[in-house]
Amino acid sequence: MTSSIKNICVFASSSNSVQEIFYNEARELGLLIGAAGMNVVYGGSRRGLMYACAGAAAENGGALIGVMPEKLADMGFANPKDCKEFYVTTGMRERKAKMDELSDAVIAIAGGYGTLEEISEMIVQKQLGYNNKPIVILNTDNFYNSLIEFFDNTIKRNFANDSAKKLYYIAQNPQDAISYILNYVPEEIGSKFAIR
């Protein structure tokens, strides 16, 4: 099967202080993205898990597309020299919109409040029919177990339809994440995923 997906948006921590297991899986994911002939849309810095993934993808033939808000770029975090394309946005909302525009698929690896906000917005965008991209949550070392439990409870208590589980995919390792994306078959979206 030939995938039409070329650019994968990776949401991830920018922290340089997390456990090594997270860096290892981020790098493995990046290597697989590059090996599959795909590129990484990411936050545009040389920090944390986001760059561990992006840098590994670049080492393995993938191109990097960086998107950074002006405030962070002005603080010296921008990494345009490693990127095939680099965009500076006026703020975080514009950054998310640009990353969405540039990507064909989304993977959230371990991260903090920013990553949670980003992946949540992409799920809602898909729920309402604004995109039909594969959305993957990579559950390294069970990092997202509590979030998955929250999502399940949201459905159980009728804040979302049971079909909402099809909006995203929980991957247990990088190979699982890439396999899902490469074999993704879009479903009809919109009304059946609508908020109750």
Secondary structure, DSSP 8 states (H G I E B T S, - for coil): ------EEEEE----S-S-HHHHHHHHHHHHHHHHTT-EEEE-SSS-HHHHHHHHHHHHTT--EEEEEEHHHHHTT---GGG-SEEEEESSHHHHHHHHHHH-SEEEE-S--HHHHHHHHHHHHHHHTTS----EEEE-GGGTTHHHHHHHHHHHHTTSS-GGGGGG-EEESSHHHHHHHHHT------SGGGS--
